[in-house]
Amino acid sequence: MHEARHAVPTGEQASYRRGFRRTMALRALLGLALVATLVAAFVVARREGVQRAPLVPPGKTGMLVLDLSASVYEGAFGQTIQQLADADERVGVVAFSDAAYELVPPGTPGRELLPLLRYFAPTSEGGSLPRNPWEQFRAGTRISEGLRVAREVLLERDASDGSIVLVSDLEILPDEIVRLANVAALLRGDGIELRIVPLFPTPEKQERIDAILGSSQILRESAEAAVRAPEARSLESAAPWAFLLVGGALVVLLTVNESLLARLEVGR
């Protein structure tokens, strides 16, 4: 059985009135702070998704530029498209070979790209792909043309905060170097960011593209690596810092509450 607790008898209640009011005010303030912090923790937890570092930075208008030239194995597009679809990032799509055209307008939800995957998924163990609408379109590689059309699409929609994700094997012929350098300069001047998902380029191709597009960011370090935004490798993305800070504040408030407002125990 629990031992009954009795109040301390006193005839000086008036002298405790000020302390009583102070304690009640402190209790109310700490209670409100605890509730507010708990609500904040819930809101932050809801915002923390599995996709912490999107391929297209938040606040940017994204354009996915796909290299459909004959030298590219289209099955390699699947990972990038699936990642954009899973995160439901809003992007447009430009396809290019010798020429380029807008396939999907900017602002399209990533889930709308899922129908494209059926053309880029092997139908057998041998890696063969289904027939696709671009078989007659595929020819040489002009990355500059793909980037030029993506830039024009962004500017037509007044998207000065654009971000282009180029998926290509980085095949660059000698006559393409100057055109590509000129387009890269225009992108930098417009404030349009360029990110690249390389598709099994040789070291020579990688060095050449680095020399021409030195300001671009590579989203895959090797052919076997996953496609990841640069932010995914930063300390900011290593943990849900906002949630941890709010959780820490909640623990501190609970500690203060227990320290200052615990029941006064009087020894016998």
C-alpha positions in Angstrom: 0.0 0.0 0.0 1.1 3.5 -0.8 2.0 5.7 2.2 -0.4 8.7 2.5 1.1 12.1 2.0 0.0 15.0 4.2 0.5 18.7 3.7 2.7 20.6 6.1 0.5 22.4 8.6 1.2 26.1 8.9 -0.5 29.2 10.1 1.5 31.6 7.9 -0.2 31.0 4.5 0.0 34.7 3.6 3.8 34.6 3.7 3.8 31.8 1.1 1.4 33.5 -1.3 4.0 35.4 -3.3 6.1 32.2 -3.7 2.9 30.3 -4.7 2.2 32.8 -7.5 5.8 32.8 -8.7 5.8 29.0 -8.8 2.5 28.8 -10.7 3.7 31.4 -13.2 6.9 29.5 -13.7 4.9 26.2 -14.1 2.7 27.8 -16.7 5.6 29.3 -18.7 7.5 26.0 -18.7 4.3 24.1 -19.6 3.7 26.4 -22.6 7.4 26.1 -23.7 7.2 22.3 -23.5 4.0 22.2 -25.6 5.5 24.6 -28.1 8.7 22.6 -28.4 6.8 19.4 -28.7 4.7 20.8 -31.5 7.9 22.1 -33.2 9.5 18.7 -33.0 6.5 17.1 -34.6 6.4 19.7 -37.5 10.2 19.3 -38.1 9.9 15.5 -38.1 7.1 15.7 -40.7 9.4 17.8 -42.9 12.4 15.5 -42.6 12.0 13.2 -45.6 14.1 10.3 -46.9 15.2 12.6 -49.7 17.5 15.1 -47.9 19.6 16.2 -50.8 17.5 16.5 -54.1 19.3 16.4 -57.5 17.7 19.8 -58.2 18.4 22.2 -55.4 15.3 23.6 -53.5 14.0 26.8 -55.1 15.5 26.0 -58.5 13.7 25.3 -61.7 15.1 21.9 -62.8 15.7 20.6 -66.4 16.8 17.1 -67.0 18.9 16.8 -70.3 19.1 13.3 -71.7 21.8 12.2 -74.2 20.0 10.0 -76.6 22.9 9.7 -79.1 23.8 6.3 -80.6 26.8 6.0 -78.3 24.7 6.0 -75.1 23.1 2.9 -73.4 19.7 4.2 -72.5 19.3 1.7 -69.6 21.7 3.9 -67.6 19.1 6.7 -67.4 16.9 4.6 -65.1 18.6 5.5 -61.8 18.4 9.2 -62.3 14.8 9.2 -63.5 13.7 6.9 -60.7 15.4 9.1 -58.1 13.6 12.2 -59.5 10.3 10.3 -59.5 10.7 8.9 -56.0 11.4 12.4 -54.6 8.7 13.9 -56.9 11.1 16.7 -57.9 9.6 19.1 -60.4 11.6 19.1 -63.6 11.4 19.5 -67.3 13.1 17.2 -69.8 15.1 17.9 -73.0 16.3 15.0 -75.2 19.2 15.5 -77.6 21.4 13.8 -80.1 22.5 15.9 -83.2 19.4 18.0 -82.5 17.4 18.6 -79.3 13.8 19.2 -78.3 11.7 19.8 -75.2 10.2 16.5 -74.1 8.5 17.5 -70.8 7.9 21.2 -69.7 9.6 22.6 -66.5 7.6 22.2 -63.3 6.4 18.7 -64.2 6.1 16.5 -61.0 8.8 13.8 -61.0 6.1 11.1 -60.8 5.1 12.0 -64.3 8.5 10.8 -65.5 7.7 7.2 -64.5 6.2 6.2 -67.9 9.6 7.0 -69.5 11.2 4.2 -67.4 9.6 1.5 -69.6 11.9 2.6 -72.4 15.0 2.5 -70.3 14.5 -0.8 -68.4 16.1 -3.9 -69.9 13.5 -6.5 -70.9 15.9 -9.5 -70.5 19.0 -10.6 -68.7 21.0 -9.7 -71.8 20.3 -6.1 -71.3 18.2 -5.5 -74.4 15.8 -2.6 -74.3 12.3 -2.3 -75.8 11.7 -0.3 -78.9 11.4 3.4 -78.2 10.2 6.5 -80.0 13.8 7.8 -80.4 15.2 5.1 -82.6 15.2 7.3 -85.7 16.3 10.3 -83.7 19.5 8.8 -82.3 22.7 9.8 -84.2 25.7 11.9 -83.1 26.4 13.7 -79.8 26.0 17.5 -79.5 25.8 18.3 -75.8 25.9 22.0 -76.7 22.6 21.6 -78.5 20.9 19.9 -75.5 22.2 22.6 -73.1 21.2 25.4 -75.6 17.6 24.2 -75.8 17.4 23.6 -72.0 18.6 27.2 -71.5 16.1 28.6 -74.0 13.2 26.7 -72.3 14.3 28.1 -68.9 14.6 31.7 -70.1 11.2 31.5 -71.9 9.7 30.8 -68.5 11.8 33.6 -66.8 13.5 30.9 -64.7 16.7 32.7 -63.9 17.2 30.3 -61.0 17.5 27.3 -63.3 19.4 24.1 -62.6 20.3 21.6 -65.4 21.0 18.0 -64.8 22.9 16.6 -67.8 22.9 12.8 -68.2 25.5 11.9 -70.9 28.5 9.7 -71.8 30.3 13.0 -72.4 31.3 12.2 -76.0 32.7 15.4 -77.4 34.1 15.7 -80.9 36.7 18.4 -81.7 34.2 20.7 -83.5 31.9 20.6 -80.5 34.4 22.0 -78.0 34.0 25.7 -78.9 30.2 25.4 -79.1 30.0 23.7 -75.7 32.3 26.3 -74.2 30.2 29.1 -75.5 27.0 27.6 -74.1 28.6 27.0 -70.8 29.6 30.7 -70.6 26.0 31.7 -71.4 24.7 29.4 -68.6 27.1 30.9 -66.1 26.1 34.4 -67.2 22.5 33.6 -66.7 23.1 32.1 -63.3 21.9 28.6 -64.4 23.7 25.8 -62.5 24.9 22.7 -64.4 25.1 19.3 -62.8 26.3 16.2 -64.6 25.6 12.5 -64.3 28.4 10.8 -66.3 27.5 7.6 -68.1 30.7 5.5 -68.1 33.0 8.1 -69.7 36.7 7.3 -70.3 39.2 9.3 -68.2 40.1 11.3 -71.3 36.4 12.3 -71.8 36.1 13.2 -68.1 39.2 15.4 -68.2 38.0 17.2 -71.4 34.5 17.9 -69.9 36.1 19.1 -66.7 38.3 21.5 -68.7 35.3 22.9 -70.6 32.7 22.9 -67.8 34.9 23.4 -64.8 32.1 25.0 -62.8 29.8 22.0 -63.2 29.1 19.5 -60.4 29.5 15.8 -60.9 26.6 13.8 -59.3 28.3 10.4 -59.6 32.0 9.7 -58.7 32.2 6.4 -60.6 30.2 4.1 -62.8 29.3 1.9 -59.8 28.4 4.8 -57.5 24.9 6.0 -56.8 23.7 9.3 -58.2 23.8 11.9 -55.4 23.7 15.6 -55.1 26.8 17.3 -53.8 24.9 18.3 -50.7 24.4 14.7 -49.8 28.1 14.5 -49.0 28.1 17.6 -46.7 27.9 17.8 -43.0 24.6 19.6 -43.3 23.0 16.5 -44.8 24.7 14.0 -42.5 21.9 14.2 -39.8 18.5 15.9 -39.3 20.1 18.8 -37.4 16.9 20.8 -37.0 15.1 17.9 -35.4 18.1 17.2 -33.1 18.2 20.8 -31.9 14.5 20.9 -31.2 14.7 17.5 -29.4 17.6 18.7 -27.4 15.7 21.8 -26.4 12.8 19.6 -25.3 15.1 17.5 -23.1 16.6 20.7 -21.5 13.1 22.1 -20.7 12.0 18.8 -19.2 15.1 18.8 -17.0 14.5 22.4 -15.9 10.9 21.5 -15.2 11.8 18.5 -13.0 14.6 20.5 -11.2 12.5 23.6 -10.3 9.0 22.3 -10.0 9.5 18.9 -8.3 7.3 18.2 -5.2 8.9 19.5 -2.0 9.8 16.5 0.2 10.0 17.2 3.9 12.0 14.8 6.0 10.7 13.3 9.1 
